């Protein structure tokens, strides 16, 4: 049986709470790239590598629309969104490795 494709909108934070919002079809791989510093630019420069929020989508266009929406929010609204589901700003990918089955915890897409 073929597995349904999923897309993820995610928020990364540095220890000092600098935020980065992205979208990907391969969350595990993308987060590990950020953690390793393999993504050149903003996230490497500011050490933004802690996964603090994620949403799952079935359709890429909906994920991109949501990413754009979040990027246009004021910082205070982004902080509130994170704190509603992750009040301690725990790194949700703290124990992830390349062979991790960590994505099972995100279940089926909740958005279409």
C-alpha positions as CSV (number, residue, x, y, z in Angstrom):
1,X,0.0,0.0,0.0
2,X,1.4,3.4,-1.0
3,X,1.8,6.0,1.8
4,X,0.1,9.3,1.4
5,X,2.4,12.3,0.7
6,X,2.6,14.9,3.5
7,X,3.9,18.4,3.6
8,X,5.0,20.3,6.7
9,X,5.1,23.9,7.8
10,X,7.6,24.2,10.6
11,X,9.0,26.8,12.9
12,X,12.6,26.6,14.1
13,X,14.0,28.8,16.9
14,X,17.4,29.6,18.3
15,X,18.1,29.4,22.0
16,X,17.5,33.2,22.1
17,X,14.2,32.7,20.2
18,X,15.1,33.9,16.8
19,X,12.4,32.4,14.5
20,X,12.5,30.8,11.1
21,X,9.4,29.5,9.2
22,X,9.7,26.9,6.4
23,X,7.9,24.4,4.4
24,X,9.1,20.9,3.3
25,X,7.9,17.5,2.1
26,X,10.7,15.8,4.1
27,X,10.6,17.2,7.6
28,X,13.1,14.7,9.2
29,X,15.7,15.3,6.5
30,X,15.2,19.1,6.5
31,X,15.4,19.5,10.3
32,X,18.5,17.3,10.4
33,X,20.1,19.6,7.8
34,X,19.3,22.7,9.9
35,X,20.7,20.9,13.0
36,X,24.0,20.0,11.2
37,X,24.3,23.6,9.9
38,X,24.1,22.3,6.3
39,X,21.6,25.0,5.3
40,X,23.6,28.1,4.4
41,X,22.3,31.5,5.3
42,X,20.0,32.8,8.1
43,X,19.5,29.6,10.0
44,X,23.2,28.8,10.2
45,X,24.2,32.4,10.9
46,X,21.8,32.7,13.9
47,X,22.0,29.0,15.0
48,X,18.3,28.5,14.4
49,X,18.0,24.8,14.7
50,X,15.4,23.8,17.3
51,X,12.1,22.6,16.0
52,X,9.4,24.2,18.1
53,X,6.3,23.9,16.0
54,X,5.0,21.9,13.1
55,X,1.8,21.5,11.1
56,X,1.0,18.7,8.7
57,X,-0.8,19.1,5.3
58,X,-2.0,16.8,2.6
59,X,-1.6,19.3,-0.3
60,X,1.6,21.3,-1.0
61,X,-0.4,24.4,-2.1
62,X,-2.1,24.5,1.3
63,X,1.2,24.2,3.1
64,X,2.7,27.0,1.1
65,X,-0.3,29.2,1.8
66,X,0.0,28.5,5.5
67,X,3.7,29.2,5.5
68,X,3.1,32.6,3.8
69,X,0.3,33.4,6.3
70,X,2.6,32.7,9.3
71,X,5.4,34.7,7.8
72,X,3.1,37.7,7.6
73,X,2.1,37.5,11.2
74,X,3.5,39.8,13.8
75,X,6.1,38.2,16.1
76,X,3.7,38.3,19.1
77,X,1.2,36.2,17.3
78,X,3.8,33.6,16.2
79,X,5.0,33.3,19.8
80,X,1.5,32.7,21.0
81,X,1.0,30.0,18.4
82,X,4.2,28.2,19.5
83,X,3.3,28.5,23.2
84,X,-0.2,27.1,22.7
85,X,1.3,23.7,21.8
86,X,4.8,23.9,23.1
87,X,4.8,26.2,26.2
88,X,8.4,25.3,27.3
89,X,9.8,25.7,23.7
90,X,11.1,22.1,23.8
91,X,13.0,21.0,20.8
92,X,10.6,18.6,19.2
93,X,13.4,17.0,17.2
94,X,15.9,16.8,20.0
95,X,16.4,13.0,19.6
96,X,15.9,12.7,15.9
97,X,18.5,10.9,13.8
98,X,18.6,10.0,10.1
99,X,17.1,6.6,10.9
100,X,14.5,8.0,13.3
101,X,10.9,7.0,13.2
102,X,10.0,10.4,14.9
103,X,7.5,11.4,12.3
104,X,5.0,8.9,13.5
105,X,4.2,11.2,16.4
106,X,2.7,13.7,13.9
107,X,0.1,11.2,12.6
108,X,-2.1,11.8,9.6
109,X,-2.5,15.2,8.0
110,X,-4.8,17.4,10.1
111,X,-5.1,20.0,7.3
112,X,-5.9,19.5,3.7
